[in-house]
């Protein structure tokens, strides 16, 4: 889908509340494709986190200065209402975009390599496969595979993720503050 301001494209992974639009979500996870320099959409009242997934990097110009994300899994947190210009370095790149409404939810991003156990702690978690593949299983015998770009929401259960080959994943933890 196009960015809110039409300046790029994004693939929505998940949004809460289901069916929420760009102005009324509590949290949102997407993958942005950054092909050319331009401004990010403004999201007043939203805390944003951008994590570089691939490519040669991006330069982000914010009011407080210039930030460079040059290696995969480098991240930057910034206010959604801040005017941000972004420029990819040496061609197209993709970035994980995690947005939470201030006062309603807060998110933390953790990069995971290889195997990972996710236990139920009352916090909503999303496991996003950034590279490679993972097998996932639970105590109930459920078993499935996730590949690059796949994600699974985890709430109320314990799951074990075991990497196949040389995988990387991003664990997104969302805590509600309502």
C-alpha positions as CSV (number, residue, x, y, z in Angstrom):
1,X,0.0,0.0,0.0
2,X,1.2,3.6,-0.5
3,X,2.6,5.6,2.4
4,X,0.1,7.9,4.1
5,X,1.8,10.8,2.2
6,X,2.1,8.9,-1.1
7,X,6.0,9.1,-1.0
8,X,6.7,5.4,-0.9
9,X,5.2,1.9,-0.4
10,X,4.7,-0.3,2.7
11,X,3.5,-3.8,3.4
12,X,1.3,-3.9,6.5
13,X,2.1,-6.9,8.7
14,X,-0.3,-6.3,11.6
15,X,-2.4,-3.5,13.0
16,X,-4.5,-3.2,16.2
17,X,-7.4,-2.7,16.6
18,X,-8.3,-4.9,13.6
19,X,-9.4,-2.7,10.7
20,X,-8.0,0.4,12.2
21,X,-6.9,3.1,9.8
22,X,-3.8,5.3,9.7
23,X,-5.3,7.8,12.3
24,X,-6.8,5.4,14.9
25,X,-4.5,2.4,15.4
26,X,-3.1,1.5,18.8
27,X,0.0,-0.2,17.3
28,X,1.1,-1.0,13.8
29,X,3.9,-3.1,12.2
30,X,4.9,-2.8,8.6
31,X,7.8,-3.2,6.2
32,X,8.6,0.0,4.2
33,X,10.4,-0.1,0.9
34,X,12.6,3.0,0.6
35,X,13.6,3.6,-3.0
36,X,14.3,7.3,-3.2
37,X,14.9,10.3,-1.0
38,X,11.8,11.9,0.5
39,X,9.8,12.9,3.6
40,X,8.2,10.4,5.9
41,X,4.4,10.7,6.7
42,X,3.5,12.6,9.8
43,X,1.9,10.6,12.6
44,X,1.0,13.0,15.6
45,X,0.9,11.2,18.9
46,X,2.8,8.1,17.6
47,X,6.1,6.8,18.7
48,X,8.0,5.3,15.8
49,X,10.8,2.8,15.5
50,X,12.6,2.1,12.2
51,X,14.9,-0.9,11.9
52,X,16.9,-1.5,8.8
53,X,16.3,-5.0,7.3
54,X,18.5,-4.9,4.2
55,X,20.2,-2.6,1.7
56,X,23.2,-0.3,2.1
57,X,21.5,1.9,4.6
58,X,19.6,5.1,5.0
59,X,20.2,8.6,6.2
60,X,17.4,10.1,8.4
61,X,17.3,13.8,8.9
62,X,15.4,14.8,12.0
63,X,15.1,18.2,13.7
64,X,17.7,17.1,16.3
65,X,20.2,16.0,13.7
66,X,21.2,13.4,11.1
67,X,21.2,9.6,11.9
68,X,22.6,6.9,9.7
69,X,21.4,3.3,9.8
70,X,24.2,1.5,7.9
71,X,23.9,-2.1,9.0
72,X,21.0,-4.5,9.1
73,X,19.2,-4.4,12.5
74,X,20.3,-0.9,13.4
75,X,17.2,0.9,14.7
76,X,16.1,4.5,15.5
77,X,13.2,5.6,17.7
78,X,11.6,9.0,16.9
79,X,8.4,11.0,17.3
80,X,5.8,10.4,14.6
81,X,5.0,14.1,14.4
82,X,8.7,15.0,13.7
83,X,9.4,16.1,10.2
84,X,11.8,13.3,8.9
85,X,13.6,13.2,5.5
86,X,15.0,9.9,4.5
87,X,17.5,8.9,1.8
88,X,18.6,5.4,0.9
89,X,22.3,4.9,0.3
90,X,23.2,3.1,-3.0
91,X,19.7,1.9,-4.0
92,X,16.6,0.4,-2.4
93,X,16.4,-0.9,1.1
94,X,13.6,-2.3,3.4
95,X,12.9,-1.3,7.0
96,X,10.7,-2.6,9.7
97,X,8.4,0.2,10.9
98,X,6.9,-0.3,14.4
99,X,4.5,2.4,15.6
100,X,2.7,2.7,18.9
101,X,0.2,5.4,20.1
102,X,1.7,7.3,23.1
103,X,-0.2,6.5,26.3
104,X,-1.8,3.4,24.8
105,X,1.1,1.1,24.1
106,X,4.9,0.8,24.0
107,X,7.0,-1.5,21.9
108,X,10.5,-2.9,22.2
109,X,12.5,-4.5,19.4
110,X,14.9,-7.4,20.0
111,X,17.0,-9.1,17.3
112,X,17.1,-12.9,17.6
113,X,19.6,-15.3,16.1
114,X,19.1,-19.1,15.9
115,X,16.7,-20.6,18.6
116,X,14.3,-18.7,20.7
117,X,11.8,-19.6,23.4
118,X,8.9,-17.3,23.9
119,X,6.9,-17.8,27.1
120,X,3.6,-16.3,28.0
121,X,4.1,-13.2,30.2
122,X,1.0,-11.3,29.4
123,X,2.8,-9.1,26.8
124,X,1.8,-9.4,23.2
125,X,4.7,-10.5,21.0
126,X,5.3,-10.7,17.3
127,X,8.1,-12.9,15.8
128,X,9.1,-11.5,12.4
129,X,11.5,-13.5,10.3
130,X,14.0,-11.0,8.8
131,X,16.2,-13.6,7.0
132,X,16.1,-17.4,6.6
133,X,13.6,-19.7,8.0
134,X,12.4,-20.9,11.4
135,X,10.4,-24.0,12.6
136,X,7.9,-23.2,15.3
137,X,6.4,-25.5,17.8
138,X,4.2,-25.5,20.9
139,X,3.4,-27.8,23.8
140,X,0.1,-28.6,22.0
141,X,2.1,-30.3,19.2
142,X,1.5,-27.5,16.7
143,X,4.4,-27.2,14.3
144,X,4.8,-24.9,11.3
145,X,7.5,-23.1,9.4
146,X,8.1,-19.3,8.9
147,X,10.1,-17.9,6.1
148,X,11.6,-14.5,5.4
149,X,8.9,-11.8,5.7
150,X,6.6,-14.0,7.7
151,X,5.4,-13.1,11.1
152,X,3.3,-14.7,13.9
153,X,1.5,-13.0,16.8
154,X,2.0,-14.7,20.1
155,X,-0.3,-14.2,23.0
156,X,-1.3,-16.6,25.7
157,X,1.0,-19.5,24.7
158,X,4.6,-20.7,24.8
159,X,6.4,-21.3,21.5
160,X,9.8,-22.5,20.6
161,X,11.5,-21.2,17.4
162,X,14.5,-23.0,16.0
163,X,16.4,-21.5,13.1
164,X,17.1,-23.3,9.9
165,X,20.5,-22.3,8.3
166,X,21.6,-18.8,9.2
167,X,18.4,-17.1,10.2
168,X,17.6,-13.7,11.9
169,X,14.4,-12.6,13.4
170,X,13.0,-9.5,15.2
171,X,11.0,-10.0,18.3
172,X,8.5,-7.2,18.8
173,X,7.1,-6.9,22.4
174,X,4.1,-4.7,22.8
175,X,2.9,-3.7,26.3
176,X,-0.5,-2.0,26.6
177,X,-0.7,1.1,28.8
178,X,-4.5,1.7,28.8
